[in-house]
Amino acid sequence: MTFQIHFGTDGWRGVIAEDYTFDNVRRCAQGYANYMVSTGNSGKWFVVGHDKRFGSENFAMAAAEVLAGNGLKVYLTDGATPTPVIAFSVVHRKAAGAINITASHNPPTDNGFKVRNFTGGAIDPQGLIQIEKGIPDSMNDVKRMPANEALEKGFIVIFDPKPDYLTHLKDLIDVEPIKKAGLKIIVDTMWGNGAGWFTEILSGGKTQVTEIHNTRNPSFPEMKRPEPIPPNINVGLKTTVDTHSDVLIITDGDADRVGIGDENGNFVNQLQVYALLAYYLLKIRGERGAIVRTLSTTCMLDKLGEIYNVPVYETGVGFKYVAPKMTETDAMIGGEESGGFAFRGNVPERDGILAGLYFLDLMVKTGKKPTELIDELYSIVGPHYYDRVDRSFSGDRKTREAKILDAKPKSIGGLGVVRLDTTDGYKFVLDDGGWMLIRFSGTEPIMRVYTETTHKDKVQAILQDGLKIAGLS
């Protein structure tokens, strides 16, 4: 029986050599080619790139061969490339889209297949459905031009995307003040695509950048996975304290997400980072424009929206929702709970490099360290507390969903339940303005329970009640 490929929130991911095979990658690429040809993109150029996971460069070439076999032309990156740089290359080279071989923050056993459109951003849910429908059941229906032939005929062109992206960054941020500030920065690139970028961008001044986990190692030692949250970042946090550094910047495996550690070796959670980045754009840079956020991220953005009189739009989880909404509203910033943030003037794609530079610029412009920035933020919007629990699950998903709907709790963690939002998962809005969300991962057999509340002492109680409602305790 042919393995059925299903696209989640950000493409398809699978276990290498089990379901993530060369033939299945080629089938995916054929589905993408079918979709692009059917939408008027015959003969156009596409970007293909990859991360540093096991075999990624070989899977990327396999996808490129299929595009070439369908009469499409390919700009193939000359090495592992950050996802935001691949996205920018689509726009800069006027390509019709991209295939990116990466499993982002997944465990080392996995690899993935991301697809993008002409904006460099995620393809909307309806487009993903069409791509999935176009994936052939048999390799007999996969067209393929061998790499040597495609290179010789010019259907595949290998290129270096770095210089154009670095030139583009100069239009978005002046890094000279950061270079001159004399900061001590630890950068944890999580064995991934972010290696070398901050060092190169910020070299030549008083600021010192020290990278860790900056070589290729697909087994991701010293972490469970290249996801920029504890405990994966504990080595980076300890290094920050041991070296008396001012801040820790973390990029995930494909460098589209950012994490922050403060000067005391504490994690600055993703909701705090999103609110601080929005505050930076609004207060420090004086920008105005819409804010797009997923329903799993912070309501501090709504408070900032009211203060600065800018609209805030809520979407489902994933950039397949965020990117189209950013394009529609010409949003100033868009982001999600996982630490992925996109910015106007760039492409509608998460960019961990630019987000990290913006955070450093916020520190320099205010003269404040991360702990002081959080204090400043809370003086404006009030304290907010967040945590998340991930649990593997087995059994029937529909049965679990039915139990969650049947629970109908009057209170969670001692706070009254105001309403239930089922737009994407099960979000219980609480009477302090906070929330508890139960959601199934779109890429792994995992259920996530999240909360944000203004009551620090209720965070764990809310999560425990959430686990009970989800049938996970």
TORFI-345197 format. One line per field, with one value per residue (C-alpha): residue number from 1; x, y, z; residue in one letter. Coordinates in nm, 3 decimals. Layout:
BEGIN
num: (NUM, ...)
px: (X, ...)
py: (Y, ...)
pz: (Z, ...)
residuo: (a, ...)
! end
This chain:
BEGIN
num: (1, 2, 3, 4, 5, 6, 7, 8, 9, 10, 11, 12, 13, 14, 15, 16, 17, 18, 19, 20, 21, 22, 23, 24, 25, 26, 27, 28, 29, 30, 31, 32, 33, 34, 35, 36, 37, 38, 39, 40, 41, 42, 43, 44, 45, 46, 47, 48, 49, 50, 51, 52, 53, 54, 55, 56, 57, 58, 59, 60, 61, 62, 63, 64, 65, 66, 67, 68, 69, 70, 71, 72, 73, 74, 75, 76, 77, 78, 79, 80, 81, 82, 83, 84, 85, 86, 87, 88, 89, 90, 91, 92, 93, 94, 95, 96, 97, 98, 99, 100, 101, 102, 103, 104, 105, 106, 107, 108, 109, 110, 111, 112, 113, 114, 115, 116, 117, 118, 119, 120, 121, 122, 123, 124, 125, 126, 127, 128, 129, 130, 131, 132, 133, 134, 135, 136, 137, 138, 139, 140, 141, 142, 143, 144, 145, 146, 147, 148, 149, 150, 151, 152, 153, 154, 155, 156, 157, 158, 159, 160, 161, 162, 163, 164, 165, 166, 167, 168, 169, 170, 171, 172, 173, 174, 175, 176, 177, 178, 179, 180, 181, 182, 183, 184, 185, 186, 187, 188, 189, 190, 191, 192, 193, 194, 195, 196, 197, 198, 199, 200, 201, 202, 203, 204, 205, 206, 207, 208, 209, 210, 211, 212, 213, 214, 215, 216, 217, 218, 219, 220, 221, 222, 223, 224, 225, 226, 227, 228, 229, 230, 231, 232, 233, 234, 235, 236, 237, 238, 239, 240, 241, 242, 243, 244, 245, 246, 247, 248, 249, 250, 251, 252, 253, 254, 255, 256, 257, 258, 259, 260, 261, 262, 263, 264, 265, 266, 267, 268, 269, 270, 271, 272, 273, 274, 275, 276, 277, 278, 279, 280, 281, 282, 283, 284, 285, 286, 287, 288, 289, 290, 291, 292, 293, 294, 295, 296, 297, 298, 299, 300, 301, 302, 303, 304, 305, 306, 307, 308, 309, 310, 311, 312, 313, 314, 315, 316, 317, 318, 319, 320, 321, 322, 323, 324, 325, 326, 327, 328, 329, 330, 331, 332, 333, 334, 335, 336, 337, 338, 339, 340, 341, 342, 343, 344, 345, 346, 347, 348, 349, 350, 351, 352, 353, 354, 355, 356, 357, 358, 359, 360, 361, 362, 363, 364, 365, 366, 367, 368, 369, 370, 371, 372, 373, 374, 375, 376, 377, 378, 379, 380, 381, 382, 383, 384, 385, 386, 387, 388, 389, 390, 391, 392, 393, 394, 395, 396, 397, 398, 399, 400, 401, 402, 403, 404, 405, 406, 407, 408, 409, 410, 411, 412, 413, 414, 415, 416, 417, 418, 419, 420, 421, 422, 423, 424, 425, 426, 427, 428, 429, 430, 431, 432, 433, 434, 435, 436, 437, 438, 439, 440, 441, 442, 443, 444, 445, 446, 447, 448, 449, 450, 451, 452, 453, 454, 455, 456, 457, 458, 459, 460, 461, 462, 463, 464, 465, 466, 467, 468, 469, 470, 471, 472, 473)
px: (0.000, 0.132, 0.228, -0.018, 0.153, -0.037, 0.067, 0.052, 0.083, 0.411, 0.442, 0.523, 0.762, 0.851, 1.102, 1.409, 1.426, 1.088, 0.842, 1.076, 1.242, 1.381, 1.079, 0.835, 1.027, 1.011, 0.635, 0.595, 0.799, 0.576, 0.267, 0.419, 0.515, 0.163, 0.016, 0.253, 0.199, -0.180, -0.165, 0.014, 0.378, 0.502, 0.867, 0.928, 1.214, 1.197, 1.437, 1.534, 1.728, 1.796, 1.916, 2.196, 1.997, 2.103, 2.095, 1.923, 2.143, 2.067, 1.693, 1.712, 1.877, 1.613, 1.339, 1.527, 1.551, 1.174, 1.107, 1.350, 1.175, 0.855, 1.015, 1.062, 1.395, 1.571, 1.801, 1.962, 2.144, 2.513, 2.485, 2.268, 2.075, 1.851, 1.483, 1.441, 1.728, 1.562, 1.237, 1.411, 1.580, 1.238, 1.142, 1.484, 1.518, 1.150, 1.094, 0.750, 0.809, 1.039, 1.093, 1.287, 1.416, 1.403, 1.228, 1.298, 1.281, 1.182, 1.391, 1.705, 1.523, 1.308, 1.330, 1.075, 0.945, 0.832, 0.671, 0.649, 0.483, 0.607, 0.598, 0.850, 0.579, 0.371, 0.109, -0.245, -0.439, -0.640, -0.320, -0.170, -0.478, -0.431, -0.062, -0.149, -0.414, -0.158, 0.092, 0.098, 0.051, 0.312, 0.666, 0.564, 0.390, 0.694, 0.891, 1.262, 1.567, 1.897, 2.110, 2.401, 2.169, 1.971, 2.290, 2.428, 2.107, 2.065, 1.751, 1.938, 2.166, 2.364, 2.395, 2.511, 2.214, 2.411, 2.542, 2.200, 2.039, 2.315, 2.268, 1.893, 1.948, 2.105, 1.765, 1.601, 1.847, 2.163, 2.387, 2.668, 2.531, 2.516, 2.873, 2.995, 2.796, 3.052, 2.797, 2.899, 2.665, 2.637, 2.473, 2.348, 2.285, 2.166, 2.390, 2.184, 2.169, 2.224, 2.595, 2.823, 2.558, 2.561, 2.940, 2.975, 2.709, 2.836, 3.213, 3.450, 3.347, 3.363, 3.077, 3.190, 2.994, 3.066, 2.889, 2.819, 2.678, 2.784, 2.907, 2.708, 2.594, 2.258, 2.227, 2.196, 2.410, 2.329, 1.963, 1.661, 1.588, 1.689, 1.390, 1.481, 1.313, 1.430, 1.575, 1.730, 1.892, 2.020, 2.384, 2.347, 2.192, 2.474, 2.735, 2.582, 2.626, 2.971, 3.104, 2.929, 2.756, 2.474, 2.233, 2.185, 2.046, 1.926, 1.826, 1.653, 1.764, 1.666, 1.712, 1.358, 1.284, 1.457, 1.493, 1.636, 1.816, 1.873, 2.195, 2.118, 2.079, 1.699, 1.486, 1.285, 0.976, 0.842, 0.539, 0.761, 0.989, 0.695, 0.559, 0.908, 0.962, 0.624, 0.708, 1.045, 0.878, 0.607, 0.803, 1.167, 1.125, 0.795, 0.634, 0.261, 0.069, -0.125, -0.006, -0.089, -0.075, -0.183, -0.437, -0.164, 0.043, 0.022, -0.268, -0.004, -0.014, -0.381, -0.292, -0.010, -0.252, -0.492, -0.216, -0.065, -0.393, -0.299, -0.517, -0.441, -0.556, -0.579, -0.528, -0.499, -0.161, 0.102, 0.243, 0.007, -0.244, -0.010, 0.164, -0.154, -0.297, 0.025, 0.013, -0.356, -0.316, 0.040, 0.115, 0.404, 0.479, 0.338, 0.427, 0.343, 0.405, 0.687, 0.924, 0.874, 0.838, 0.805, 0.840, 0.713, 0.976, 1.112, 0.922, 0.613, 0.826, 0.974, 1.324, 1.530, 1.829, 1.641, 1.441, 1.764, 1.916, 1.603, 1.619, 1.983, 1.897, 1.626, 1.888, 2.126, 1.867, 1.728, 2.058, 1.881, 1.949, 1.680, 1.557, 1.517, 1.332, 1.079, 1.030, 0.966, 0.719, 0.530, 0.511, 0.305, 0.089, 0.108, 0.276, 0.186, 0.294, 0.320, 0.408, 0.348, 0.343, 0.391, 0.275, 0.285, -0.048, -0.178, -0.521, -0.799, -0.778, -1.151, -1.231, -0.997, -1.150, -1.498, -1.390, -1.244, -1.570, -1.772, -1.567, -1.736, -1.537, -1.677, -1.329, -0.969, -0.692, -0.933, -1.023, -1.364, -1.406, -1.558, -1.585, -1.441, -1.279, -1.244, -1.089, -0.771, -0.765, -0.957, -0.888, -1.057, -1.065, -1.039, -1.189, -0.852, -0.812, -0.577, -0.634, -0.561, -0.523, -0.525, -0.401, -0.281, 0.053, 0.026, 0.361, 0.400, 0.181, 0.190, -0.075, 0.019, -0.135, -0.049, -0.152, -0.105, -0.238, -0.185, -0.162, 0.186, 0.068, -0.199, 0.013, 0.079, -0.277, -0.413, -0.179, -0.273, -0.642, -0.569, -0.393, -0.694, -0.935, -0.712, -0.703, -0.326, -0.294)
py: (0.000, 0.345, 0.564, 0.854, 1.190, 1.453, 1.815, 1.961, 2.321, 2.370, 2.108, 1.739, 1.581, 1.217, 0.972, 0.935, 0.595, 0.493, 0.717, 1.003, 0.832, 0.955, 0.818, 0.994, 1.321, 1.285, 1.220, 1.536, 1.736, 1.606, 1.715, 2.062, 2.075, 1.969, 2.247, 2.512, 2.416, 2.415, 2.767, 2.918, 2.875, 2.651, 2.710, 2.945, 2.948, 2.800, 2.803, 2.476, 2.479, 2.261, 2.239, 2.038, 1.726, 1.383, 1.364, 1.700, 1.807, 1.479, 1.510, 1.869, 1.752, 1.481, 1.747, 1.970, 1.683, 1.641, 2.011, 2.004, 1.696, 1.897, 2.176, 2.403, 2.576, 2.560, 2.786, 2.532, 2.672, 2.586, 2.465, 2.461, 2.787, 2.955, 2.932, 3.314, 3.344, 3.089, 3.286, 3.614, 3.451, 3.367, 3.735, 3.870, 3.634, 3.672, 3.299, 3.142, 2.956, 2.729, 2.384, 2.372, 2.040, 2.084, 1.948, 2.269, 2.187, 1.818, 1.537, 1.419, 1.116, 1.341, 1.546, 1.759, 1.917, 2.282, 2.462, 2.835, 3.060, 3.366, 3.586, 3.361, 3.290, 2.987, 2.861, 2.898, 2.592, 2.555, 2.551, 2.286, 2.071, 2.099, 2.005, 1.704, 1.595, 1.622, 1.382, 1.071, 0.725, 0.570, 0.664, 0.588, 0.928, 1.117, 1.307, 1.342, 1.486, 1.347, 1.607, 1.599, 1.655, 1.926, 2.111, 2.083, 2.208, 2.494, 2.361, 2.353, 2.645, 2.634, 2.973, 3.140, 3.322, 3.491, 3.812, 3.931, 3.864, 4.051, 4.349, 4.333, 4.343, 4.688, 4.822, 4.685, 4.762, 4.960, 4.717, 4.968, 5.074, 4.707, 4.648, 4.953, 4.880, 4.647, 4.377, 4.022, 3.795, 3.417, 3.268, 2.909, 2.793, 2.447, 2.266, 2.430, 2.677, 2.987, 2.908, 3.196, 3.453, 3.671, 3.649, 3.774, 4.045, 4.189, 4.153, 4.450, 4.640, 4.627, 4.376, 4.018, 3.727, 3.375, 3.086, 2.742, 2.432, 2.586, 2.283, 2.019, 1.733, 1.581, 1.400, 1.737, 1.660, 1.838, 1.882, 1.669, 1.862, 2.197, 2.382, 2.709, 2.637, 2.467, 2.212, 2.225, 2.561, 2.486, 2.465, 2.805, 2.958, 2.823, 2.949, 3.297, 3.306, 3.143, 3.399, 3.698, 3.775, 4.022, 3.806, 3.468, 3.455, 3.112, 3.008, 2.678, 2.414, 2.609, 2.955, 3.077, 3.091, 3.281, 3.226, 3.464, 3.410, 3.694, 3.804, 3.588, 3.269, 3.266, 3.194, 3.487, 3.306, 3.340, 3.547, 3.800, 3.815, 3.876, 4.157, 4.313, 4.300, 4.464, 4.727, 4.787, 4.854, 5.074, 5.270, 5.269, 5.274, 5.461, 5.223, 5.173, 4.888, 4.574, 4.301, 3.943, 3.678, 3.317, 3.227, 3.051, 3.361, 3.659, 3.890, 4.151, 4.232, 4.329, 4.570, 4.721, 4.749, 4.952, 5.176, 5.252, 5.240, 4.963, 4.665, 4.315, 4.013, 3.660, 3.352, 2.977, 2.827, 2.818, 3.054, 2.910, 3.137, 3.415, 3.480, 3.534, 3.762, 3.966, 4.007, 4.102, 4.365, 4.488, 4.394, 4.545, 4.216, 3.865, 3.578, 3.270, 3.108, 2.890, 3.188, 3.257, 3.625, 3.798, 4.169, 4.421, 4.513, 4.160, 3.854, 3.707, 3.430, 3.375, 3.517, 3.422, 3.622, 3.951, 3.894, 3.843, 4.160, 4.358, 4.235, 4.337, 4.679, 4.717, 4.653, 4.906, 5.178, 5.156, 5.079, 4.799, 4.432, 4.169, 4.163, 4.542, 4.526, 4.283, 4.514, 4.802, 4.596, 4.488, 4.847, 4.914, 4.602, 4.441, 4.111, 3.806, 3.450, 3.163, 2.797, 2.495, 2.118, 1.876, 1.516, 1.227, 1.055, 0.739, 0.623, 0.790, 1.167, 1.214, 1.036, 1.269, 1.572, 1.460, 1.426, 1.778, 1.918, 1.722, 1.854, 2.198, 2.320, 2.615, 2.706, 2.617, 2.667, 2.861, 3.112, 3.128, 3.010, 3.288, 3.101, 2.824, 2.907, 2.607, 2.793, 2.586, 2.352, 2.419, 2.758, 2.827, 3.204, 3.286, 3.570, 3.742, 3.791, 3.494, 3.155, 2.783, 2.607, 2.236, 2.163, 1.870, 1.923, 1.944, 1.770, 1.512, 1.279, 1.531, 1.722, 2.062, 2.239, 2.610, 2.893, 3.266, 3.435, 3.745, 3.524, 3.377, 3.144, 2.986, 2.881, 2.524, 2.473, 2.582, 2.344, 2.054, 2.116, 2.135, 1.798, 1.645, 1.789, 1.654, 1.310, 1.328, 1.307)
pz: (0.000, -0.093, 0.203, 0.230, 0.278, 0.478, 0.519, 0.870, 0.987, 0.800, 0.528, 0.579, 0.827, 0.879, 1.022, 0.801, 0.624, 0.767, 0.584, 0.492, 0.194, -0.137, -0.322, -0.089, -0.118, -0.496, -0.476, -0.265, -0.515, -0.796, -0.606, -0.564, -0.933, -1.034, -0.821, -0.952, -1.316, -1.264, -1.118, -1.417, -1.323, -1.604, -1.690, -1.396, -1.147, -0.797, -0.502, -0.333, -0.006, 0.297, 0.656, 0.825, 0.911, 0.794, 0.416, 0.367, 0.076, -0.102, -0.043, -0.176, -0.496, -0.534, -0.513, -0.758, -1.009, -1.000, -1.056, -1.349, -1.486, -1.495, -1.697, -1.395, -1.329, -0.996, -0.797, -0.561, -0.257, -0.237, 0.122, 0.433, 0.437, 0.698, 0.611, 0.607, 0.358, 0.132, 0.160, 0.075, -0.224, -0.368, -0.374, -0.468, -0.765, -0.865, -0.829, -0.814, -0.489, -0.293, -0.151, 0.175, 0.309, 0.687, 0.994, 1.185, 1.559, 1.532, 1.689, 1.505, 1.361, 1.141, 0.825, 0.647, 0.329, 0.345, 0.052, -0.016, -0.274, -0.469, -0.157, 0.015, 0.272, 0.358, 0.116, 0.247, 0.373, 0.051, -0.153, 0.075, 0.021, -0.354, -0.331, -0.117, -0.368, -0.648, -0.488, -0.707, -0.556, -0.783, -0.873, -1.231, -1.226, -1.100, -1.364, -1.302, -1.478, -1.342, -1.164, -1.409, -1.704, -1.526, -1.431, -1.783, -1.943, -1.694, -1.529, -1.197, -1.108, -0.784, -0.610, -0.287, -0.127, 0.152, -0.014, -0.133, 0.205, 0.392, 0.158, 0.221, 0.600, 0.565, 0.451, 0.767, 1.045, 1.109, 1.298, 1.360, 1.703, 1.806, 1.689, 1.883, 2.202, 2.359, 2.435, 2.523, 2.327, 2.336, 2.026, 2.042, 1.684, 1.799, 1.546, 1.273, 0.989, 1.202, 1.250, 1.160, 1.075, 1.389, 1.408, 1.051, 1.079, 1.409, 1.365, 1.353, 1.664, 2.044, 2.072, 2.123, 1.975, 2.094, 1.920, 2.065, 1.894, 1.562, 1.370, 1.184, 1.406, 1.307, 1.642, 1.823, 2.135, 2.464, 2.367, 2.286, 1.970, 1.815, 1.959, 2.135, 2.469, 2.792, 2.849, 2.500, 2.573, 2.924, 2.808, 2.643, 2.955, 3.172, 2.925, 2.942, 3.320, 3.318, 3.069, 3.234, 2.904, 2.853, 2.653, 2.489, 2.134, 2.017, 1.667, 1.600, 1.350, 1.038, 1.198, 1.144, 1.517, 1.794, 2.167, 2.427, 2.755, 2.998, 3.166, 3.471, 3.271, 3.274, 2.970, 2.831, 2.710, 2.358, 2.462, 2.637, 2.333, 2.098, 2.314, 2.341, 1.964, 1.904, 2.168, 1.997, 1.662, 1.812, 2.074, 1.963, 1.584, 1.581, 1.332, 1.300, 1.143, 1.215, 1.450, 1.353, 1.623, 1.652, 1.917, 2.116, 2.180, 2.410, 2.486, 2.582, 2.210, 2.239, 2.520, 2.315, 2.023, 2.236, 2.375, 2.032, 1.840, 1.598, 1.501, 1.624, 1.422, 1.564, 1.343, 1.376, 1.467, 1.193, 0.935, 0.675, 0.856, 0.971, 0.636, 0.429, 0.700, 0.710, 0.333, 0.342, 0.616, 0.539, 0.899, 1.091, 1.264, 1.273, 1.499, 1.695, 2.031, 1.901, 1.869, 1.500, 1.403, 1.067, 0.990, 0.736, 0.478, 0.490, 0.363, 0.536, 0.684, 1.029, 1.054, 1.359, 1.240, 1.197, 1.516, 1.710, 1.564, 1.649, 2.009, 2.034, 1.888, 2.153, 2.421, 2.268, 2.204, 2.559, 2.731, 2.918, 2.974, 2.916, 3.277, 3.271, 2.940, 3.084, 3.383, 3.143, 2.942, 3.253, 3.373, 3.060, 3.013, 3.358, 3.447, 3.239, 3.311, 3.066, 3.053, 2.830, 2.871, 2.578, 2.610, 2.365, 2.314, 2.154, 2.053, 1.864, 1.835, 1.778, 2.104, 2.290, 2.122, 2.223, 2.587, 2.584, 2.447, 2.704, 2.998, 3.009, 3.314, 3.507, 3.634, 3.551, 3.804, 4.022, 3.749, 3.586, 3.227, 3.013, 2.682, 2.467, 2.131, 1.895, 1.599, 1.625, 1.922, 2.244, 2.396, 2.730, 2.787, 3.158, 3.359, 3.419, 3.044, 3.022, 2.863, 2.861, 2.526, 2.444, 2.095, 1.889, 1.714, 1.337, 1.285, 1.566, 1.783, 2.066, 2.259, 2.398, 2.694, 2.720, 2.946, 2.987, 3.300, 3.510, 3.823, 3.870, 4.145, 3.924, 3.622, 3.734, 3.861, 3.522, 3.341, 3.568, 3.509, 3.137, 3.145, 3.323, 3.066, 2.787, 2.952, 2.998, 3.376)
residuo: (m, t, f, q, i, h, f, g, t, d, g, w, r, g, v, i, a, e, d, y, t, f, d, n, v, r, r, c, a, q, g, y, a, n, y, m, v, s, t, g, n, s, g, k, w, f, v, v, g, h, d, k, r, f, g, s, e, n, f, a, m, a, a, a, e, v, l, a, g, n, g, l, k, v, y, l, t, d, g, a, t, p, t, p, v, i, a, f, s, v, v, h, r, k, a, a, g, a, i, n, i, t, a, s, h, n, p, p, t, d, n, g, f, k, v, r, n, f, t, g, g, a, i, d, p, q, g, l, i, q, i, e, k, g, i, p, d, s, m, n, d, v, k, r, m, p, a, n, e, a, l, e, k, g, f, i, v, i, f, d, p, k, p, d, y, l, t, h, l, k, d, l, i, d, v, e, p, i, k, k, a, g, l, k, i, i, v, d, t, m, w, g, n, g, a, g, w, f, t, e, i, l, s, g, g, k, t, q, v, t, e, i, h, n, t, r, n, p, s, f, p, e, m, k, r, p, e, p, i, p, p, n, i, n, v, g, l, k, t, t, v, d, t, h, s, d, v, l, i, i, t, d, g, d, a, d, r, v, g, i, g, d, e, n, g, n, f, v, n, q, l, q, v, y, a, l, l, a, y, y, l, l, k, i, r, g, e, r, g, a, i, v, r, t, l, s, t, t, c, m, l, d, k, l, g, e, i, y, n, v, p, v, y, e, t, g, v, g, f, k, y, v, a, p, k, m, t, e, t, d, a, m, i, g, g, e, e, s, g, g, f, a, f, r, g, n, v, p, e, r, d, g, i, l, a, g, l, y, f, l, d, l, m, v, k, t, g, k, k, p, t, e, l, i, d, e, l, y, s, i, v, g, p, h, y, y, d, r, v, d, r, s, f, s, g, d, r, k, t, r, e, a, k, i, l, d, a, k, p, k, s, i, g, g, l, g, v, v, r, l, d, t, t, d, g, y, k, f, v, l, d, d, g, g, w, m, l, i, r, f, s, g, t, e, p, i, m, r, v, y, t, e, t, t, h, k, d, k, v, q, a, i, l, q, d, g, l, k, i, a, g, l, s)
! end
